[in-house]
Amino acid sequence: MTLPSVNIEAIPLKLKLKTTIRHDSATRNEGKSVWVCADRNGYSGYGEGCPRVHVAGDELESSIRWIWKNFQTGRRVS
């Protein structure tokens, strides 16, 4: 049995923070996240990814490109 394709949509979120966040690795006053919606067969799921250059070397833009590259065709994922 073949499962229906999954549609993946990724949207960058950039929000101004009320305060500046400081820690050993970085200081920032803007939140950057990836909002993801996956739907298949009438069911939807939502999630958020928080790429951080100073933690894992991931940037918001490269994370979005990776999602589009790997899921733009709506290929089936398990």
DOBA-332442 format. One record per atom (N, C-alpha, C): x negated, y negated, z; chain; residue in one letter; atom name. Coordinates in nm, 2 decimals, m for minus. Atoms other than C-alpha are relative to their C-alpha. Layout:
<rs>
<r><c1>X</c1><c2>Y</c2><c3>Z</c3><unit>A</unit><code>A</code><site>CA</site></r>
...
</rs>
This chain:
<rs>
<r><c1>m0.08</c1><c2>0.12</c2><c3>0.00</c3><unit>A</unit><code>M</code><site>N</site></r>
<r><c1>0.00</c1><c2>0.00</c2><c3>0.00</c3><unit>A</unit><code>M</code><site>CA</site></r>
<r><c1>m0.09</c1><c2>m0.12</c2><c3>0.00</c3><unit>A</unit><code>M</code><site>C</site></r>
<r><c1>0.08</c1><c2>0.12</c2><c3>0.01</c3><unit>A</unit><code>T</code><site>N</site></r>
<r><c1>m0.14</c1><c2>m0.34</c2><c3>m0.10</c3><unit>A</unit><code>T</code><site>CA</site></r>
<r><c1>0.07</c1><c2>m0.11</c2><c3>0.09</c3><unit>A</unit><code>T</code><site>C</site></r>
<r><c1>m0.05</c1><c2>0.11</c2><c3>m0.08</c3><unit>A</unit><code>L</code><site>N</site></r>
<r><c1>m0.10</c1><c2>m0.62</c2><c3>0.15</c3><unit>A</unit><code>L</code><site>CA</site></r>
<r><c1>0.01</c1><c2>m0.13</c2><c3>m0.08</c3><unit>A</unit><code>L</code><site>C</site></r>
<r><c1>m0.01</c1><c2>0.13</c2><c3>0.08</c3><unit>A</unit><code>P</code><site>N</site></r>
<r><c1>0.02</c1><c2>m0.96</c2><c3>0.02</c3><unit>A</unit><code>P</code><site>CA</site></r>
<r><c1>m0.12</c1><c2>m0.09</c2><c3>0.03</c3><unit>A</unit><code>P</code><site>C</site></r>
<r><c1>0.12</c1><c2>0.09</c2><c3>m0.02</c3><unit>A</unit><code>S</code><site>N</site></r>
<r><c1>m0.25</c1><c2>m1.23</c2><c3>m0.02</c3><unit>A</unit><code>S</code><site>CA</site></r>
<r><c1>0.03</c1><c2>m0.09</c2><c3>0.12</c3><unit>A</unit><code>S</code><site>C</site></r>
<r><c1>m0.01</c1><c2>0.10</c2><c3>m0.11</c3><unit>A</unit><code>V</code><site>N</site></r>
<r><c1>m0.32</c1><c2>m1.47</c2><c3>0.27</c3><unit>A</unit><code>V</code><site>CA</site></r>
<r><c1>m0.03</c1><c2>m0.13</c2><c3>m0.06</c3><unit>A</unit><code>V</code><site>C</site></r>
<r><c1>0.03</c1><c2>0.14</c2><c3>0.04</c3><unit>A</unit><code>N</code><site>N</site></r>
<r><c1>m0.30</c1><c2>m1.84</c2><c3>0.20</c3><unit>A</unit><code>N</code><site>CA</site></r>
<r><c1>m0.07</c1><c2>m0.07</c2><c3>0.12</c3><unit>A</unit><code>N</code><site>C</site></r>
<r><c1>0.08</c1><c2>0.07</c2><c3>m0.11</c3><unit>A</unit><code>I</code><site>N</site></r>
<r><c1>m0.56</c1><c2>m2.03</c2><c3>0.40</c3><unit>A</unit><code>I</code><site>CA</site></r>
<r><c1>m0.01</c1><c2>m0.15</c2><c3>m0.04</c3><unit>A</unit><code>I</code><site>C</site></r>
<r><c1>0.02</c1><c2>0.14</c2><c3>0.02</c3><unit>A</unit><code>E</code><site>N</site></r>
<r><c1>m0.55</c1><c2>m2.41</c2><c3>0.43</c3><unit>A</unit><code>E</code><site>CA</site></r>
<r><c1>m0.08</c1><c2>m0.06</c2><c3>0.11</c3><unit>A</unit><code>E</code><site>C</site></r>
<r><c1>0.09</c1><c2>0.06</c2><c3>m0.10</c3><unit>A</unit><code>A</code><site>N</site></r>
<r><c1>m0.83</c1><c2>m2.60</c2><c3>0.61</c3><unit>A</unit><code>A</code><site>CA</site></r>
<r><c1>0.00</c1><c2>m0.15</c2><c3>m0.02</c3><unit>A</unit><code>A</code><site>C</site></r>
<r><c1>m0.01</c1><c2>0.15</c2><c3>0.00</c3><unit>A</unit><code>I</code><site>N</site></r>
<r><c1>m0.79</c1><c2>m2.97</c2><c3>0.70</c3><unit>A</unit><code>I</code><site>CA</site></r>
<r><c1>m0.10</c1><c2>m0.05</c2><c3>0.10</c3><unit>A</unit><code>I</code><site>C</site></r>
<r><c1>0.09</c1><c2>0.06</c2><c3>m0.10</c3><unit>A</unit><code>P</code><site>N</site></r>
<r><c1>m1.07</c1><c2>m3.18</c2><c3>0.86</c3><unit>A</unit><code>P</code><site>CA</site></r>
<r><c1>0.08</c1><c2>m0.09</c2><c3>0.09</c3><unit>A</unit><code>P</code><site>C</site></r>
<r><c1>m0.06</c1><c2>0.09</c2><c3>m0.10</c3><unit>A</unit><code>L</code><site>N</site></r>
<r><c1>m0.97</c1><c2>m3.36</c2><c3>1.18</c3><unit>A</unit><code>L</code><site>CA</site></r>
<r><c1>m0.11</c1><c2>m0.09</c2><c3>0.06</c3><unit>A</unit><code>L</code><site>C</site></r>
<r><c1>0.10</c1><c2>0.09</c2><c3>m0.06</c3><unit>A</unit><code>K</code><site>N</site></r>
<r><c1>m1.16</c1><c2>m3.67</c2><c3>1.29</c3><unit>A</unit><code>K</code><site>CA</site></r>
<r><c1>0.08</c1><c2>m0.09</c2><c3>0.09</c3><unit>A</unit><code>K</code><site>C</site></r>
<r><c1>m0.08</c1><c2>0.08</c2><c3>m0.09</c3><unit>A</unit><code>L</code><site>N</site></r>
<r><c1>m1.02</c1><c2>m3.84</c2><c3>1.60</c3><unit>A</unit><code>L</code><site>CA</site></r>
<r><c1>m0.10</c1><c2>m0.08</c2><c3>0.09</c3><unit>A</unit><code>L</code><site>C</site></r>
<r><c1>0.07</c1><c2>0.09</c2><c3>m0.09</c3><unit>A</unit><code>K</code><site>N</site></r>
<r><c1>m1.16</c1><c2>m4.13</c2><c3>1.80</c3><unit>A</unit><code>K</code><site>CA</site></r>
<r><c1>0.02</c1><c2>0.04</c2><c3>0.14</c3><unit>A</unit><code>K</code><site>C</site></r>
<r><c1>m0.02</c1><c2>m0.03</c2><c3>m0.14</c3><unit>A</unit><code>L</code><site>N</site></r>
<r><c1>m1.22</c1><c2>m4.03</c2><c3>2.16</c3><unit>A</unit><code>L</code><site>CA</site></r>
<r><c1>0.01</c1><c2>m0.12</c2><c3>0.09</c3><unit>A</unit><code>L</code><site>C</site></r>
<r><c1>m0.02</c1><c2>0.11</c2><c3>m0.09</c3><unit>A</unit><code>K</code><site>N</site></r>
<r><c1>m1.12</c1><c2>m4.25</c2><c3>2.45</c3><unit>A</unit><code>K</code><site>CA</site></r>
<r><c1>m0.13</c1><c2>m0.04</c2><c3>0.07</c3><unit>A</unit><code>K</code><site>C</site></r>
<r><c1>0.13</c1><c2>0.02</c2><c3>m0.07</c3><unit>A</unit><code>T</code><site>N</site></r>
<r><c1>m1.46</c1><c2>m4.21</c2><c3>2.61</c3><unit>A</unit><code>T</code><site>CA</site></r>
<r><c1>m0.11</c1><c2>0.06</c2><c3>m0.08</c3><unit>A</unit><code>T</code><site>C</site></r>
<r><c1>0.12</c1><c2>m0.06</c2><c3>0.06</c3><unit>A</unit><code>T</code><site>N</site></r>
<r><c1>m1.81</c1><c2>m4.13</c2><c3>2.49</c3><unit>A</unit><code>T</code><site>CA</site></r>
<r><c1>m0.04</c1><c2>0.12</c2><c3>0.08</c3><unit>A</unit><code>T</code><site>C</site></r>
<r><c1>0.04</c1><c2>m0.13</c2><c3>m0.06</c3><unit>A</unit><code>I</code><site>N</site></r>
<r><c1>m1.91</c1><c2>m3.77</c2><c3>2.56</c3><unit>A</unit><code>I</code><site>CA</site></r>
<r><c1>m0.16</c1><c2>0.01</c2><c3>m0.01</c3><unit>A</unit><code>I</code><site>C</site></r>
<r><c1>0.15</c1><c2>m0.01</c2><c3>0.00</c3><unit>A</unit><code>R</code><site>N</site></r>
<r><c1>m2.28</c1><c2>m3.73</c2><c3>2.66</c3><unit>A</unit><code>R</code><site>CA</site></r>
<r><c1>m0.04</c1><c2>0.13</c2><c3>0.07</c3><unit>A</unit><code>R</code><site>C</site></r>
<r><c1>0.07</c1><c2>m0.11</c2><c3>m0.06</c3><unit>A</unit><code>H</code><site>N</site></r>
<r><c1>m2.48</c1><c2>m3.42</c2><c3>2.73</c3><unit>A</unit><code>H</code><site>CA</site></r>
<r><c1>m0.14</c1><c2>0.02</c2><c3>m0.06</c3><unit>A</unit><code>H</code><site>C</site></r>
<r><c1>0.14</c1><c2>m0.01</c2><c3>0.04</c3><unit>A</unit><code>D</code><site>N</site></r>
<r><c1>m2.83</c1><c2>m3.29</c2><c3>2.68</c3><unit>A</unit><code>D</code><site>CA</site></r>
<r><c1>m0.02</c1><c2>0.00</c2><c3>m0.15</c3><unit>A</unit><code>D</code><site>C</site></r>
<r><c1>0.02</c1><c2>m0.02</c2><c3>0.14</c3><unit>A</unit><code>S</code><site>N</site></r>
<r><c1>m2.78</c1><c2>m3.21</c2><c3>2.31</c3><unit>A</unit><code>S</code><site>CA</site></r>
<r><c1>0.05</c1><c2>m0.11</c2><c3>m0.09</c3><unit>A</unit><code>S</code><site>C</site></r>
<r><c1>m0.06</c1><c2>0.10</c2><c3>0.09</c3><unit>A</unit><code>A</code><site>N</site></r>
<r><c1>m2.58</c1><c2>m3.50</c2><c3>2.18</c3><unit>A</unit><code>A</code><site>CA</site></r>
<r><c1>0.09</c1><c2>m0.10</c2><c3>0.08</c3><unit>A</unit><code>A</code><site>C</site></r>
<r><c1>m0.09</c1><c2>0.10</c2><c3>m0.05</c3><unit>A</unit><code>T</code><site>N</site></r>
<r><c1>m2.37</c1><c2>m3.81</c2><c3>2.24</c3><unit>A</unit><code>T</code><site>CA</site></r>
<r><c1>0.10</c1><c2>m0.03</c2><c3>m0.11</c3><unit>A</unit><code>T</code><site>C</site></r>
<r><c1>m0.09</c1><c2>0.03</c2><c3>0.11</c3><unit>A</unit><code>R</code><site>N</site></r>
<r><c1>m2.05</c1><c2>m3.87</c2><c3>2.05</c3><unit>A</unit><code>R</code><site>CA</site></r>
<r><c1>0.12</c1><c2>m0.07</c2><c3>0.06</c3><unit>A</unit><code>R</code><site>C</site></r>
<r><c1>m0.12</c1><c2>0.07</c2><c3>m0.04</c3><unit>A</unit><code>N</code><site>N</site></r>
<r><c1>m1.74</c1><c2>m4.08</c2><c3>2.06</c3><unit>A</unit><code>N</code><site>CA</site></r>
<r><c1>0.12</c1><c2>0.03</c2><c3>m0.10</c3><unit>A</unit><code>N</code><site>C</site></r>
<r><c1>m0.10</c1><c2>m0.04</c2><c3>0.10</c3><unit>A</unit><code>E</code><site>N</site></r>
<r><c1>m1.55</c1><c2>m3.90</c2><c3>1.78</c3><unit>A</unit><code>E</code><site>CA</site></r>
<r><c1>0.01</c1><c2>0.15</c2><c3>0.01</c3><unit>A</unit><code>E</code><site>C</site></r>
<r><c1>m0.02</c1><c2>m0.15</c2><c3>0.01</c3><unit>A</unit><code>G</code><site>N</site></r>
<r><c1>m1.40</c1><c2>m3.55</c2><c3>1.78</c3><unit>A</unit><code>G</code><site>CA</site></r>
<r><c1>0.01</c1><c2>0.04</c2><c3>m0.14</c3><unit>A</unit><code>G</code><site>C</site></r>
<r><c1>0.00</c1><c2>m0.05</c2><c3>0.13</c3><unit>A</unit><code>K</code><site>N</site></r>
<r><c1>m1.45</c1><c2>m3.35</c2><c3>1.47</c3><unit>A</unit><code>K</code><site>CA</site></r>
<r><c1>0.03</c1><c2>0.15</c2><c3>0.01</c3><unit>A</unit><code>K</code><site>C</site></r>
<r><c1>m0.04</c1><c2>m0.14</c2><c3>0.00</c3><unit>A</unit><code>S</code><site>N</site></r>
<r><c1>m1.26</c1><c2>m3.02</c2><c3>1.41</c3><unit>A</unit><code>S</code><site>CA</site></r>
<r><c1>0.05</c1><c2>0.04</c2><c3>m0.13</c3><unit>A</unit><code>S</code><site>C</site></r>
<r><c1>m0.07</c1><c2>m0.05</c2><c3>0.12</c3><unit>A</unit><code>V</code><site>N</site></r>
<r><c1>m1.12</c1><c2>m2.80</c2><c3>1.14</c3><unit>A</unit><code>V</code><site>CA</site></r>
<r><c1>0.13</c1><c2>0.06</c2><c3>0.04</c3><unit>A</unit><code>V</code><site>C</site></r>
<r><c1>m0.13</c1><c2>m0.06</c2><c3>m0.02</c3><unit>A</unit><code>W</code><site>N</site></r>
<r><c1>m0.75</c1><c2>m2.73</c2><c3>1.15</c3><unit>A</unit><code>W</code><site>CA</site></r>
<r><c1>0.03</c1><c2>0.09</c2><c3>m0.11</c3><unit>A</unit><code>W</code><site>C</site></r>
<r><c1>m0.02</c1><c2>m0.10</c2><c3>0.10</c3><unit>A</unit><code>V</code><site>N</site></r>
<r><c1>m0.66</c1><c2>m2.41</c2><c3>0.98</c3><unit>A</unit><code>V</code><site>CA</site></r>
<r><c1>0.14</c1><c2>0.06</c2><c3>0.01</c3><unit>A</unit><code>V</code><site>C</site></r>
<r><c1>m0.12</c1><c2>m0.06</c2><c3>0.00</c3><unit>A</unit><code>C</code><site>N</site></r>
<r><c1>m0.33</c1><c2>m2.27</c2><c3>0.88</c3><unit>A</unit><code>C</code><site>CA</site></r>
<r><c1>m0.01</c1><c2>0.12</c2><c3>m0.10</c3><unit>A</unit><code>C</code><site>C</site></r>
<r><c1>0.00</c1><c2>m0.12</c2><c3>0.08</c3><unit>A</unit><code>A</code><site>N</site></r>
<r><c1>m0.30</c1><c2>m1.91</c2><c3>0.75</c3><unit>A</unit><code>A</code><site>CA</site></r>
<r><c1>0.14</c1><c2>0.05</c2><c3>m0.01</c3><unit>A</unit><code>A</code><site>C</site></r>
<r><c1>m0.13</c1><c2>m0.05</c2><c3>0.01</c3><unit>A</unit><code>D</code><site>N</site></r>
<r><c1>0.02</c1><c2>m1.77</c2><c3>0.61</c3><unit>A</unit><code>D</code><site>CA</site></r>
<r><c1>0.00</c1><c2>0.12</c2><c3>m0.09</c3><unit>A</unit><code>D</code><site>C</site></r>
<r><c1>m0.02</c1><c2>m0.12</c2><c3>0.08</c3><unit>A</unit><code>R</code><site>N</site></r>
<r><c1>0.12</c1><c2>m1.43</c2><c3>0.47</c3><unit>A</unit><code>R</code><site>CA</site></r>
<r><c1>0.14</c1><c2>0.05</c2><c3>0.03</c3><unit>A</unit><code>R</code><site>C</site></r>
<r><c1>m0.12</c1><c2>m0.07</c2><c3>m0.01</c3><unit>A</unit><code>N</code><site>N</site></r>
<r><c1>0.45</c1><c2>m1.28</c2><c3>0.40</c3><unit>A</unit><code>N</code><site>CA</site></r>
<r><c1>0.10</c1><c2>m0.07</c2><c3>0.09</c3><unit>A</unit><code>N</code><site>C</site></r>
<r><c1>m0.10</c1><c2>0.07</c2><c3>m0.08</c3><unit>A</unit><code>G</code><site>N</site></r>
<r><c1>0.65</c1><c2>m1.56</c2><c3>0.57</c3><unit>A</unit><code>G</code><site>CA</site></r>
<r><c1>m0.04</c1><c2>m0.03</c2><c3>0.14</c3><unit>A</unit><code>G</code><site>C</site></r>
<r><c1>0.05</c1><c2>0.03</c2><c3>m0.14</c3><unit>A</unit><code>Y</code><site>N</site></r>
<r><c1>0.44</c1><c2>m1.57</c2><c3>0.89</c3><unit>A</unit><code>Y</code><site>CA</site></r>
<r><c1>m0.11</c1><c2>m0.09</c2><c3>m0.01</c3><unit>A</unit><code>Y</code><site>C</site></r>
<r><c1>0.11</c1><c2>0.10</c2><c3>m0.01</c3><unit>A</unit><code>S</code><site>N</site></r>
<r><c1>0.21</c1><c2>m1.85</c2><c3>0.98</c3><unit>A</unit><code>S</code><site>CA</site></r>
<r><c1>m0.07</c1><c2>0.00</c2><c3>0.13</c3><unit>A</unit><code>S</code><site>C</site></r>
<r><c1>0.08</c1><c2>0.01</c2><c3>m0.12</c3><unit>A</unit><code>G</code><site>N</site></r>
<r><c1>m0.07</c1><c2>m1.89</c2><c3>1.22</c3><unit>A</unit><code>G</code><site>CA</site></r>
<r><c1>m0.09</c1><c2>m0.12</c2><c3>m0.01</c3><unit>A</unit><code>G</code><site>C</site></r>
<r><c1>0.08</c1><c2>0.13</c2><c3>0.00</c3><unit>A</unit><code>Y</code><site>N</site></r>
<r><c1>m0.27</c1><c2>m2.20</c2><c3>1.32</c3><unit>A</unit><code>Y</code><site>CA</site></r>
<r><c1>m0.12</c1><c2>0.02</c2><c3>0.10</c3><unit>A</unit><code>Y</code><site>C</site></r>
<r><c1>0.11</c1><c2>m0.01</c2><c3>m0.09</c3><unit>A</unit><code>G</code><site>N</site></r>
<r><c1>m0.61</c1><c2>m2.24</c2><c3>1.47</c3><unit>A</unit><code>G</code><site>CA</site></r>
<r><c1>m0.09</c1><c2>m0.12</c2><c3>m0.02</c3><unit>A</unit><code>G</code><site>C</site></r>
<r><c1>0.09</c1><c2>0.11</c2><c3>0.00</c3><unit>A</unit><code>E</code><site>N</site></r>
<r><c1>m0.89</c1><c2>m2.49</c2><c3>1.53</c3><unit>A</unit><code>E</code><site>CA</site></r>
<r><c1>m0.14</c1><c2>0.05</c2><c3>0.01</c3><unit>A</unit><code>E</code><site>C</site></r>
<r><c1>0.14</c1><c2>m0.03</c2><c3>m0.01</c3><unit>A</unit><code>G</code><site>N</site></r>
<r><c1>m1.26</c1><c2>m2.46</c2><c3>1.47</c3><unit>A</unit><code>G</code><site>CA</site></r>
<r><c1>m0.07</c1><c2>m0.13</c2><c3>0.03</c3><unit>A</unit><code>G</code><site>C</site></r>
<r><c1>0.07</c1><c2>0.12</c2><c3>m0.04</c3><unit>A</unit><code>C</code><site>N</site></r>
<r><c1>m1.51</c1><c2>m2.70</c2><c3>1.63</c3><unit>A</unit><code>C</code><site>CA</site></r>
<r><c1>m0.15</c1><c2>0.02</c2><c3>m0.04</c3><unit>A</unit><code>C</code><site>C</site></r>
<r><c1>0.14</c1><c2>m0.01</c2><c3>0.04</c3><unit>A</unit><code>P</code><site>N</site></r>
<r><c1>m1.83</c1><c2>m2.70</c2><c3>1.43</c3><unit>A</unit><code>P</code><site>CA</site></r>
<r><c1>m0.09</c1><c2>m0.11</c2><c3>0.07</c3><unit>A</unit><code>P</code><site>C</site></r>
<r><c1>0.09</c1><c2>0.10</c2><c3>m0.07</c3><unit>A</unit><code>R</code><site>N</site></r>
<r><c1>m2.12</c1><c2>m2.87</c2><c3>1.62</c3><unit>A</unit><code>R</code><site>CA</site></r>
<r><c1>m0.14</c1><c2>0.02</c2><c3>m0.05</c3><unit>A</unit><code>R</code><site>C</site></r>
<r><c1>0.13</c1><c2>0.00</c2><c3>0.05</c3><unit>A</unit><code>V</code><site>N</site></r>
<r><c1>m2.45</c1><c2>m2.95</c2><c3>1.46</c3><unit>A</unit><code>V</code><site>CA</site></r>
<r><c1>m0.10</c1><c2>0.03</c2><c3>0.11</c3><unit>A</unit><code>V</code><site>C</site></r>
<r><c1>0.09</c1><c2>m0.01</c2><c3>m0.12</c3><unit>A</unit><code>H</code><site>N</site></r>
<r><c1>m2.62</c1><c2>m2.98</c2><c3>1.80</c3><unit>A</unit><code>H</code><site>CA</site></r>
<r><c1>0.01</c1><c2>0.14</c2><c3>0.07</c3><unit>A</unit><code>H</code><site>C</site></r>
<r><c1>m0.02</c1><c2>m0.13</c2><c3>m0.07</c3><unit>A</unit><code>V</code><site>N</site></r>
<r><c1>m2.49</c1><c2>m2.63</c2><c3>1.91</c3><unit>A</unit><code>V</code><site>CA</site></r>
<r><c1>m0.04</c1><c2>0.11</c2><c3>m0.09</c3><unit>A</unit><code>V</code><site>C</site></r>
<r><c1>0.03</c1><c2>m0.11</c2><c3>0.09</c3><unit>A</unit><code>A</code><site>N</site></r>
<r><c1>m2.50</c1><c2>m2.40</c2><c3>1.61</c3><unit>A</unit><code>A</code><site>CA</site></r>
<r><c1>m0.04</c1><c2>m0.04</c2><c3>m0.14</c3><unit>A</unit><code>A</code><site>C</site></r>
<r><c1>0.05</c1><c2>0.04</c2><c3>0.13</c3><unit>A</unit><code>G</code><site>N</site></r>
<r><c1>m2.61</c1><c2>m2.61</c2><c3>1.32</c3><unit>A</unit><code>G</code><site>CA</site></r>
<r><c1>0.11</c1><c2>m0.02</c2><c3>m0.10</c3><unit>A</unit><code>G</code><site>C</site></r>
<r><c1>m0.11</c1><c2>0.01</c2><c3>0.09</c3><unit>A</unit><code>D</code><site>N</site></r>
<r><c1>m2.26</c1><c2>m2.62</c2><c3>1.17</c3><unit>A</unit><code>D</code><site>CA</site></r>
<r><c1>0.05</c1><c2>m0.14</c2><c3>m0.01</c3><unit>A</unit><code>D</code><site>C</site></r>
<r><c1>m0.05</c1><c2>0.14</c2><c3>0.02</c3><unit>A</unit><code>E</code><site>N</site></r>
<r><c1>m2.13</c1><c2>m2.95</c2><c3>1.02</c3><unit>A</unit><code>E</code><site>CA</site></r>
<r><c1>0.15</c1><c2>0.02</c2><c3>m0.05</c3><unit>A</unit><code>E</code><site>C</site></r>
<r><c1>m0.14</c1><c2>0.00</c2><c3>0.04</c3><unit>A</unit><code>L</code><site>N</site></r>
<r><c1>m1.76</c1><c2>m3.03</c2><c3>0.96</c3><unit>A</unit><code>L</code><site>CA</site></r>
<r><c1>0.02</c1><c2>0.03</c2><c3>m0.15</c3><unit>A</unit><code>L</code><site>C</site></r>
<r><c1>m0.01</c1><c2>m0.01</c2><c3>0.15</c3><unit>A</unit><code>E</code><site>N</site></r>
<r><c1>m1.80</c1><c2>m3.07</c2><c3>0.58</c3><unit>A</unit><code>E</code><site>CA</site></r>
<r><c1>m0.04</c1><c2>0.13</c2><c3>m0.05</c3><unit>A</unit><code>E</code><site>C</site></r>
<r><c1>0.04</c1><c2>m0.13</c2><c3>0.05</c3><unit>A</unit><code>S</code><site>N</site></r>
<r><c1>m2.00</c1><c2>m2.75</c2><c3>0.53</c3><unit>A</unit><code>S</code><site>CA</site></r>
<r><c1>0.09</c1><c2>0.11</c2><c3>0.05</c3><unit>A</unit><code>S</code><site>C</site></r>
<r><c1>m0.10</c1><c2>m0.10</c2><c3>m0.05</c3><unit>A</unit><code>S</code><site>N</site></r>
<r><c1>m1.75</c1><c2>m2.56</c2><c3>0.74</c3><unit>A</unit><code>S</code><site>CA</site></r>
<r><c1>0.12</c1><c2>0.01</c2><c3>m0.09</c3><unit>A</unit><code>S</code><site>C</site></r>
<r><c1>m0.12</c1><c2>0.01</c2><c3>0.09</c3><unit>A</unit><code>I</code><site>N</site></r>
<r><c1>m1.46</c1><c2>m2.68</c2><c3>0.52</c3><unit>A</unit><code>I</code><site>CA</site></r>
<r><c1>m0.04</c1><c2>0.06</c2><c3>m0.13</c3><unit>A</unit><code>I</code><site>C</site></r>
<r><c1>0.04</c1><c2>m0.06</c2><c3>0.13</c3><unit>A</unit><code>R</code><site>N</site></r>
<r><c1>m1.66</c1><c2>m2.59</c2><c3>0.20</c3><unit>A</unit><code>R</code><site>CA</site></r>
<r><c1>0.00</c1><c2>0.15</c2><c3>0.01</c3><unit>A</unit><code>R</code><site>C</site></r>
<r><c1>0.01</c1><c2>m0.15</c2><c3>m0.02</c3><unit>A</unit><code>W</code><site>N</site></r>
<r><c1>m1.72</c1><c2>m2.24</c2><c3>0.34</c3><unit>A</unit><code>W</code><site>CA</site></r>
<r><c1>0.14</c1><c2>0.06</c2><c3>0.00</c3><unit>A</unit><code>W</code><site>C</site></r>
<r><c1>m0.14</c1><c2>m0.05</c2><c3>0.00</c3><unit>A</unit><code>I</code><site>N</site></r>
<r><c1>m1.35</c1><c2>m2.19</c2><c3>0.40</c3><unit>A</unit><code>I</code><site>CA</site></r>
<r><c1>0.06</c1><c2>0.00</c2><c3>m0.14</c3><unit>A</unit><code>I</code><site>C</site></r>
<r><c1>m0.06</c1><c2>0.01</c2><c3>0.14</c3><unit>A</unit><code>W</code><site>N</site></r>
<r><c1>m1.25</c1><c2>m2.32</c2><c3>0.06</c3><unit>A</unit><code>W</code><site>CA</site></r>
<r><c1>m0.07</c1><c2>0.10</c2><c3>m0.09</c3><unit>A</unit><code>W</code><site>C</site></r>
<r><c1>0.07</c1><c2>m0.09</c2><c3>0.09</c3><unit>A</unit><code>K</code><site>N</site></r>
<r><c1>m1.52</c1><c2>m2.11</c2><c3>m0.11</c3><unit>A</unit><code>K</code><site>CA</site></r>
<r><c1>0.05</c1><c2>0.15</c2><c3>0.02</c3><unit>A</unit><code>K</code><site>C</site></r>
<r><c1>m0.03</c1><c2>m0.14</c2><c3>m0.03</c3><unit>A</unit><code>N</code><site>N</site></r>
<r><c1>m1.42</c1><c2>m1.79</c2><c3>0.07</c3><unit>A</unit><code>N</code><site>CA</site></r>
<r><c1>0.15</c1><c2>0.03</c2><c3>m0.01</c3><unit>A</unit><code>N</code><site>C</site></r>
<r><c1>m0.15</c1><c2>m0.03</c2><c3>m0.01</c3><unit>A</unit><code>F</code><site>N</site></r>
<r><c1>m1.04</c1><c2>m1.83</c2><c3>0.08</c3><unit>A</unit><code>F</code><site>CA</site></r>
<r><c1>0.08</c1><c2>m0.07</c2><c3>m0.10</c3><unit>A</unit><code>F</code><site>C</site></r>
<r><c1>m0.07</c1><c2>0.08</c2><c3>0.09</c3><unit>A</unit><code>Q</code><site>N</site></r>
<r><c1>m0.94</c1><c2>m2.06</c2><c3>m0.20</c3><unit>A</unit><code>Q</code><site>CA</site></r>
<r><c1>0.09</c1><c2>0.08</c2><c3>m0.09</c3><unit>A</unit><code>Q</code><site>C</site></r>
<r><c1>m0.08</c1><c2>m0.08</c2><c3>0.09</c3><unit>A</unit><code>T</code><site>N</site></r>
<r><c1>m0.80</c1><c2>m1.78</c2><c3>m0.41</c3><unit>A</unit><code>T</code><site>CA</site></r>
<r><c1>0.11</c1><c2>0.08</c2><c3>0.07</c3><unit>A</unit><code>T</code><site>C</site></r>
<r><c1>m0.10</c1><c2>m0.07</c2><c3>m0.07</c3><unit>A</unit><code>G</code><site>N</site></r>
<r><c1>m0.58</c1><c2>m1.65</c2><c3>m0.14</c3><unit>A</unit><code>G</code><site>CA</site></r>
<r><c1>m0.02</c1><c2>0.15</c2><c3>0.01</c3><unit>A</unit><code>G</code><site>C</site></r>
<r><c1>0.03</c1><c2>m0.14</c2><c3>m0.01</c3><unit>A</unit><code>R</code><site>N</site></r>
<r><c1>m0.76</c1><c2>m1.32</c2><c3>m0.13</c3><unit>A</unit><code>R</code><site>CA</site></r>
<r><c1>0.04</c1><c2>0.06</c2><c3>0.13</c3><unit>A</unit><code>R</code><site>C</site></r>
<r><c1>m0.04</c1><c2>m0.07</c2><c3>m0.12</c3><unit>A</unit><code>R</code><site>N</site></r>
<r><c1>m0.65</c1><c2>m1.06</c2><c3>0.11</c3><unit>A</unit><code>R</code><site>CA</site></r>
<r><c1>m0.11</c1><c2>0.01</c2><c3>0.10</c3><unit>A</unit><code>R</code><site>C</site></r>
<r><c1>0.10</c1><c2>m0.02</c2><c3>m0.11</c3><unit>A</unit><code>V</code><site>N</site></r>
<r><c1>m0.83</c1><c2>m1.05</c2><c3>0.44</c3><unit>A</unit><code>V</code><site>CA</site></r>
<r><c1>0.07</c1><c2>0.08</c2><c3>0.11</c3><unit>A</unit><code>V</code><site>C</site></r>
<r><c1>m0.06</c1><c2>m0.09</c2><c3>m0.10</c3><unit>A</unit><code>S</code><site>N</site></r>
<r><c1>m0.78</c1><c2>m0.80</c2><c3>0.72</c3><unit>A</unit><code>S</code><site>CA</site></r>
<r><c1>m0.02</c1><c2>m0.06</c2><c3>0.14</c3><unit>A</unit><code>S</code><site>C</site></r>
</rs>
